[in-house]
Amino acid sequence: MPIETIGCVKAATKILGDKWTPQLLRFFVNEDAVRFCQIQDLVEGINPRTLSARLDSLEKEGIIEKIFPAEKSRCEYRLTQKGKELTPILRDMQAWSDRYAATQLA
């Protein structure tokens, strides 16, 4: 399928185009729900303020939702259906990285 308009790429890069978002989303793909402190521990080098801003942005975009489980005292985040539909893109990014990252880092 040819890429005919810049708008289709622009919409995706608006969400996935920063340094941290794809790294954050990979945890949501592998887990049903994730707490803020879990993400912070898993993503090396992210400032808590940056993490909070990225989570807020993903929530506003409808990619993740904040949930408040009754049996837990803290909120958690999970992918929405819209967010789950990013999974193939993230898997393709992973496959591309696996294939070419070694040559880029060498």
Backbone as ProteinMPNN parsed JSONL, in Angstrom:
{"seq_chain_A": "MPIETIGCVKAATKILGDKWTPQLLRFFVNEDAVRFCQIQDLVEGINPRTLSARLDSLEKEGIIEKIFPAEKSRCEYRLTQKGKELTPILRDMQAWSDRYAATQLA", "coords_chain_A": {"N_chain_A": [[0.846, -1.17, 0.0], [0.737, 2.122, -0.973], [2.08, 5.07, 0.557], [0.214, 7.732, 0.628], [-0.579, 10.241, 1.612], [0.675, 12.802, 3.728], [-0.618, 13.192, 6.088], [-1.432, 10.765, 7.267], [0.892, 9.641, 8.302], [1.678, 11.696, 9.92], [-0.28, 11.781, 11.959], [0.237, 9.401, 13.369], [2.906, 9.811, 14.179], [2.538, 11.93, 15.844], [1.698, 10.751, 18.176], [3.522, 8.603, 18.61], [6.005, 9.707, 18.176], [7.912, 10.791, 19.991], [10.761, 10.515, 22.228], [10.225, 8.843, 24.47], [7.644, 7.613, 24.423], [7.175, 5.19, 22.728], [8.78, 3.417, 24.194], [7.472, 3.382, 26.645], [4.959, 2.355, 25.949], [5.495, -0.291, 25.315], [5.487, -1.678, 27.714], [2.839, -1.681, 28.412], [1.776, -3.292, 26.454], [2.686, -5.771, 27.18], [1.666, -6.21, 29.711], [-1.354, -6.366, 31.652], [-2.236, -4.269, 33.313], [-0.517, -1.409, 34.597], [1.349, 0.19, 37.119], [2.367, 3.546, 38.008], [4.841, 3.682, 39.422], [5.935, 1.217, 38.727], [6.395, 1.519, 35.983], [8.23, 3.613, 36.039], [10.384, 2.346, 37.291], [11.007, 0.454, 35.335], [11.633, 1.841, 32.989], [14.523, 3.12, 32.228], [16.122, 6.084, 33.223], [14.094, 7.988, 32.858], [12.596, 10.974, 33.809], [10.46, 11.617, 36.587], [8.562, 13.679, 36.209], [8.501, 13.937, 33.438], [7.575, 11.375, 32.778], [5.026, 11.462, 33.94], [3.885, 13.496, 32.37], [3.919, 12.269, 29.824], [2.225, 10.064, 30.265], [-0.155, 11.424, 30.861], [-0.576, 12.657, 28.378], [-0.909, 10.406, 26.703], [-3.214, 9.418, 27.834], [-5.042, 11.49, 27.273], [-5.083, 11.277, 24.517], [-6.468, 8.974, 24.252], [-5.214, 6.525, 24.279], [-4.309, 5.159, 26.517], [-5.881, 4.315, 29.656], [-6.726, 5.48, 32.888], [-7.149, 3.603, 35.74], [-8.83, 2.615, 38.745], [-8.394, 0.222, 40.735], [-10.437, -1.586, 43.019], [-9.381, -3.155, 45.067], [-6.846, -2.184, 45.409], [-4.689, 0.473, 46.472], [-3.62, 2.386, 44.831], [-3.66, 4.056, 41.635], [-3.826, 2.569, 38.374], [-2.659, 2.039, 35.029], [-3.888, 1.209, 31.798], [-4.005, -0.178, 28.472], [-6.267, 1.141, 26.084], [-8.754, 0.129, 23.659], [-8.026, 1.503, 21.364], [-5.343, 1.962, 21.943], [-4.41, -0.685, 22.033], [-4.516, -1.302, 19.382], [-2.208, -0.208, 18.421], [-0.29, -2.08, 18.806], [0.648, -3.828, 16.621], [2.235, -1.962, 15.217], [4.191, -1.312, 17.109], [5.354, -3.83, 17.402], [6.393, -4.15, 14.825], [8.262, -2.067, 14.868], [9.97, -3.097, 16.805], [10.885, -5.431, 15.485], [12.21, -4.262, 13.311], [14.197, -2.859, 14.699], [15.548, -5.009, 15.907], [16.614, -6.15, 13.655], [18.223, -4.136, 12.466], [19.483, -2.513, 14.399], [21.962, -3.321, 15.491], [23.744, -2.809, 13.4], [23.515, -0.079, 13.263], [24.489, 0.783, 15.705], [27.094, 0.005, 15.672]], "CA_chain_A": [[0.0, 0.0, 0.0], [1.554, 3.332, -0.999], [1.782, 6.138, 1.515], [-0.208, 8.785, -0.287], [-0.691, 11.561, 2.227], [1.522, 13.013, 4.902], [-1.48, 13.197, 7.263], [-1.486, 9.453, 7.926], [2.125, 9.491, 9.062], [1.689, 12.774, 10.911], [-1.137, 11.39, 13.078], [0.944, 8.372, 14.149], [4.091, 10.369, 14.82], [2.095, 12.805, 16.937], [1.617, 9.917, 19.367], [4.696, 7.743, 18.786], [7.204, 10.365, 17.696], [8.894, 11.298, 20.943], [11.75, 9.554, 22.715], [9.794, 7.935, 25.53], [6.342, 6.959, 24.27], [7.245, 3.769, 22.339], [9.344, 2.645, 25.297], [6.427, 3.228, 27.651], [3.872, 1.52, 25.445], [5.861, -1.715, 25.299], [5.103, -2.282, 28.991], [1.385, -1.883, 28.381], [1.499, -4.416, 25.56], [3.043, -7.017, 27.872], [0.978, -6.3, 31.005], [-2.749, -5.925, 31.618], [-2.281, -2.946, 33.945], [0.799, -1.036, 35.108], [1.361, 1.351, 38.011], [3.351, 4.584, 37.72], [6.156, 3.32, 39.963], [6.453, 0.1, 37.929], [6.908, 2.074, 34.734], [9.418, 4.386, 36.362], [11.458, 1.382, 37.548], [11.338, -0.287, 34.118], [12.183, 2.741, 31.974], [15.71, 3.757, 32.801], [16.468, 7.447, 32.868], [12.981, 8.918, 32.658], [12.277, 11.855, 34.919], [9.06, 11.434, 36.977], [7.737, 14.723, 35.609], [8.356, 13.554, 32.029], [6.703, 10.207, 32.76], [3.675, 11.933, 34.224], [3.414, 14.232, 31.188], [3.664, 11.301, 28.744], [1.022, 9.308, 30.627], [-1.287, 12.34, 30.669], [-0.77, 12.823, 26.94], [-1.473, 9.156, 26.178], [-4.593, 9.33, 28.322], [-5.825, 12.46, 26.506], [-5.201, 10.751, 23.156], [-7.302, 7.783, 24.277], [-4.357, 5.356, 24.095], [-4.364, 4.467, 27.799], [-6.861, 4.836, 30.602], [-6.375, 5.362, 34.3], [-8.158, 2.82, 36.455], [-8.668, 2.592, 40.196], [-8.881, -1.071, 41.231], [-11.006, -1.502, 44.373], [-8.541, -3.833, 46.054], [-5.529, -1.55, 45.478], [-4.774, 1.868, 46.909], [-3.067, 3.287, 43.819], [-4.211, 3.908, 40.29], [-3.065, 1.833, 37.37], [-2.939, 2.433, 33.653], [-3.959, 0.094, 30.855], [-4.308, 0.209, 27.099], [-7.631, 1.125, 25.558], [-8.78, -0.559, 22.368], [-7.224, 2.322, 20.453], [-3.954, 1.683, 22.275], [-4.102, -2.068, 21.632], [-4.334, -1.322, 17.935], [-0.827, 0.199, 18.134], [0.594, -3.225, 19.032], [1.394, -4.239, 15.419], [3.249, -0.95, 14.902], [5.281, -1.493, 18.071], [6.04, -5.085, 17.05], [7.183, -3.862, 13.624], [9.406, -1.267, 15.307], [10.873, -4.03, 17.478], [11.497, -6.277, 14.46], [13.162, -3.427, 12.583], [15.325, -2.613, 15.601], [16.301, -6.261, 16.027], [17.323, -6.407, 12.396], [19.17, -3.111, 12.058], [20.098, -1.76, 15.503], [23.371, -3.702, 15.644], [24.54, -2.106, 12.391], [23.471, 1.349, 13.571], [25.282, 1.032, 16.905], [28.485, -0.403, 15.443]], "C_chain_A": [[0.898, 1.242, 0.0], [1.123, 4.319, 0.083], [1.49, 7.378, 0.68], [-0.277, 10.161, 0.345], [0.18, 11.64, 3.464], [0.698, 12.944, 6.181], [-1.497, 11.874, 8.0], [-0.244, 9.221, 8.77], [2.169, 10.521, 10.192], [0.874, 12.41, 12.147], [-0.435, 10.366, 13.966], [2.156, 8.957, 14.856], [3.734, 11.374, 15.916], [2.069, 12.026, 18.249], [2.93, 9.191, 19.633], [6.029, 8.437, 18.541], [8.182, 10.908, 18.715], [9.774, 10.164, 21.464], [11.158, 8.476, 23.616], [8.553, 7.108, 25.226], [6.423, 5.51, 23.791], [7.825, 2.882, 23.446], [8.314, 2.4, 26.395], [5.367, 2.24, 27.191], [4.219, 0.041, 25.435], [5.492, -2.405, 26.599], [3.602, -2.548, 29.048], [1.003, -3.059, 27.496], [1.704, -5.742, 26.296], [2.314, -7.233, 29.196], [-0.459, -5.806, 30.858], [-2.884, -4.51, 32.176], [-0.923, -2.679, 34.592], [0.66, 0.196, 35.992], [2.502, 2.293, 37.636], [4.739, 4.157, 38.175], [6.767, 2.129, 39.224], [7.089, 0.616, 36.641], [8.211, 2.809, 34.992], [10.608, 3.464, 36.622], [11.93, 0.705, 36.269], [11.989, 0.573, 33.041], [13.344, 3.509, 32.597], [15.88, 5.183, 32.299], [15.325, 8.409, 32.659], [12.709, 9.688, 33.948], [10.806, 11.654, 35.29], [8.11, 12.459, 36.361], [7.477, 14.419, 34.126], [7.416, 12.369, 31.905], [5.255, 10.622, 32.975], [3.079, 12.656, 33.01], [3.084, 13.284, 30.041], [2.398, 10.491, 29.027], [-0.224, 10.167, 30.442], [-1.611, 12.505, 29.186], [-1.4, 11.581, 26.316], [-2.917, 8.973, 26.622], [-5.504, 10.279, 27.529], [-6.054, 11.998, 25.068], [-6.088, 9.51, 23.085], [-6.527, 6.492, 24.077], [-4.328, 4.501, 25.365], [-5.494, 5.05, 28.623], [-6.356, 4.585, 32.017], [-7.511, 4.621, 34.991], [-7.819, 2.815, 37.936], [-9.227, 1.282, 40.739], [-9.32, -0.968, 42.697], [-10.079, -2.103, 45.424], [-7.152, -3.206, 46.205], [-5.685, -0.072, 45.812], [-4.281, 2.859, 45.859], [-3.692, 3.033, 42.461], [-3.262, 3.089, 39.42], [-3.47, 2.358, 36.006], [-3.013, 1.172, 32.806], [-4.312, 0.632, 29.472], [-5.811, 0.191, 26.845], [-7.607, 0.303, 24.272], [-7.936, 0.191, 21.349], [-5.742, 2.07, 20.687], [-3.527, 0.289, 21.855], [-3.853, -2.163, 20.133], [-2.976, -0.78, 17.5], [0.153, -0.97, 18.252], [1.324, -3.675, 17.761], [2.493, -3.249, 15.029], [4.45, -1.119, 15.824], [6.062, -2.771, 17.78], [6.896, -4.9, 15.792], [8.416, -3.024, 13.971], [10.446, -2.156, 15.995], [11.611, -4.902, 16.46], [12.538, -5.493, 13.658], [14.405, -3.167, 13.428], [16.19, -3.855, 15.759], [17.155, -6.509, 14.79], [18.448, -5.414, 12.138], [19.906, -2.379, 13.175], [21.573, -2.076, 15.657], [24.244, -2.963, 14.631], [24.568, -0.606, 12.655], [24.373, 1.7, 14.752], [26.752, 0.729, 16.705], [29.333, 0.742, 14.953]], "O_chain_A": [[1.735, 1.392, 0.889], [-0.046, 4.382, 0.464], [2.39, 7.99, 0.106], [-0.05, 11.159, -0.339], [0.386, 10.645, 4.158], [1.243, 12.667, 7.249], [-1.569, 11.852, 9.229], [-0.338, 8.651, 9.857], [2.647, 10.231, 11.289], [1.293, 12.698, 13.268], [-0.509, 10.459, 15.192], [2.409, 8.631, 16.016], [4.538, 11.634, 16.81], [2.379, 12.572, 19.307], [3.402, 9.168, 20.77], [7.08, 7.814, 18.685], [9.215, 11.45, 18.322], [9.539, 8.994, 21.162], [11.553, 7.313, 23.529], [8.427, 5.994, 25.733], [5.784, 4.652, 24.401], [7.41, 1.735, 23.611], [8.291, 1.33, 27.003], [4.93, 1.385, 27.961], [3.326, -0.801, 25.537], [5.21, -3.603, 26.597], [3.155, -3.519, 29.657], [0.016, -3.746, 27.762], [0.983, -6.712, 26.061], [2.345, -8.336, 29.742], [-0.743, -4.933, 30.037], [-3.558, -3.662, 31.591], [-0.262, -3.599, 35.074], [-0.061, 1.134, 35.653], [3.484, 1.877, 37.019], [5.703, 4.253, 37.416], [7.989, 2.04, 39.106], [8.183, 0.198, 36.263], [9.181, 2.647, 34.252], [11.727, 3.774, 36.212], [13.117, 0.411, 36.125], [12.809, 0.081, 32.265], [13.148, 4.429, 33.391], [15.793, 5.448, 31.101], [15.566, 9.564, 32.308], [12.609, 9.108, 35.029], [9.972, 11.531, 34.393], [6.972, 12.128, 36.03], [6.369, 14.621, 33.628], [6.553, 12.351, 31.028], [4.363, 10.172, 32.256], [1.914, 12.452, 32.667], [2.078, 13.471, 29.355], [1.592, 10.262, 28.125], [-1.235, 9.692, 29.925], [-2.777, 12.494, 28.79], [-2.314, 11.686, 25.498], [-3.742, 8.44, 25.88], [-6.616, 9.903, 27.158], [-7.091, 12.291, 24.472], [-6.424, 9.044, 21.996], [-7.117, 5.465, 23.741], [-4.323, 3.272, 25.295], [-6.001, 6.134, 28.333], [-5.656, 3.61, 32.29], [-8.682, 4.97, 34.842], [-6.664, 2.99, 38.324], [-10.384, 1.221, 41.155], [-8.646, -0.336, 43.51], [-10.008, -1.606, 46.548], [-6.364, -3.65, 47.04], [-6.692, 0.55, 45.475], [-4.509, 4.06, 45.996], [-4.187, 1.942, 42.177], [-2.073, 2.948, 39.707], [-4.49, 3.031, 35.854], [-2.303, 0.197, 33.054], [-4.841, 1.734, 29.325], [-6.527, -0.68, 27.341], [-6.549, -0.164, 23.85], [-7.214, -0.421, 20.561], [-4.969, 1.975, 19.733], [-2.41, 0.096, 21.375], [-3.076, -3.0, 19.674], [-2.625, -0.883, 16.324], [1.306, -0.853, 17.837], [2.535, -3.889, 17.818], [3.56, -3.654, 14.565], [5.595, -1.074, 15.373], [7.287, -2.795, 17.896], [8.001, -5.438, 15.709], [9.495, -3.252, 13.423], [11.649, -1.99, 15.793], [12.823, -5.088, 16.563], [13.618, -6.006, 13.363], [15.529, -3.246, 12.932], [17.418, -3.77, 15.746], [18.274, -7.013, 14.879], [19.51, -5.796, 11.648], [20.88, -1.68, 12.899], [22.364, -1.173, 15.929], [25.353, -2.538, 14.957], [25.539, 0.067, 12.308], [24.952, 2.786, 14.795], [27.58, 1.163, 17.506], [30.528, 0.566, 14.713]]}, "name": "protein", "num_of_chains": 1, "seq": "MPIETIGCVKAATKILGDKWTPQLLRFFVNEDAVRFCQIQDLVEGINPRTLSARLDSLEKEGIIEKIFPAEKSRCEYRLTQKGKELTPILRDMQAWSDRYAATQLA"}
